[in-house]
Amino acid sequence: MEVEELKKQYKDEWVLVEVLKVDEVGQPVEVKLITHSKNRDDIYEELRKTKVKDVATFYTGKIPKKSYAVAFITFKW
């Protein structure tokens, strides 16, 4: 599934995905959904359990307003 399609299907949710393909700067462009939730803690719980080697987590909603900090992590094992 393409990342843009995933963002539309799971709007305003946290997602945990297996990364299948990245672009020239290493950003995921094709992924396989592992899980999704409105609650970020649910995603982190599944992340601890997963055995998938190349995963990413991200929020599909709007980026927070100015003066907020956000961290997006991609794991490669």
C-alpha positions in Angstrom: 0.0 0.0 0.0 1.3 3.5 -0.8 1.8 5.8 2.2 -0.6 8.4 0.7 -3.4 5.8 0.4 -2.7 4.7 4.0 -3.0 8.3 5.3 -6.4 8.6 3.6 -7.7 5.3 4.9 -6.5 5.8 8.5 -6.9 9.6 8.8 -5.9 11.1 12.2 -4.6 7.8 13.6 -1.2 6.4 14.6 0.0 3.6 12.4 2.7 0.9 12.7 3.9 -0.3 9.3 6.4 -2.6 7.7 8.4 -0.6 5.2 8.6 -2.2 1.8 10.0 0.6 -0.3 11.7 3.9 0.4 12.4 7.0 -1.8 15.8 8.4 -2.6 16.0 10.1 0.8 14.9 7.1 2.8 11.3 8.1 3.4 8.8 5.2 3.2 6.6 5.2 0.1 5.3 1.7 0.1 4.3 0.0 3.3 2.3 -2.9 4.8 0.0 -2.0 7.7 0.8 -3.9 11.0 -1.7 -2.0 13.2 -3.4 1.4 13.6 -5.0 3.2 16.5 -6.2 6.6 17.7 -4.1 5.9 20.8 -0.3 6.1 20.3 0.4 3.8 23.3 -1.4 1.0 21.5 1.1 1.4 18.6 4.1 1.3 20.9 2.8 -1.8 22.6 2.6 -3.6 19.2 6.0 -2.2 18.3 7.5 -4.0 21.3 5.9 -7.3 20.2 6.7 -7.1 16.4 9.4 -9.3 14.9 9.3 -7.3 11.6 12.8 -5.9 10.9 12.1 -2.7 9.0 9.2 -0.7 10.6 8.0 2.8 10.9 5.4 4.6 13.1 3.7 7.8 12.3 0.6 9.9 12.8 -1.6 10.4 9.7 -3.2 13.7 10.9 -2.2 17.3 10.7 1.2 18.3 12.0 0.9 20.1 15.4 0.9 23.9 15.6 4.0 25.9 16.1 5.8 25.4 19.4 5.1 21.7 19.6 7.8 19.0 19.2 7.1 15.8 17.3 9.5 12.8 16.8 9.1 10.2 14.1 11.1 7.1 14.3 12.0 4.4 11.7 13.6 1.3 13.1 15.9 -1.0 11.1 17.1 -4.1 12.8 
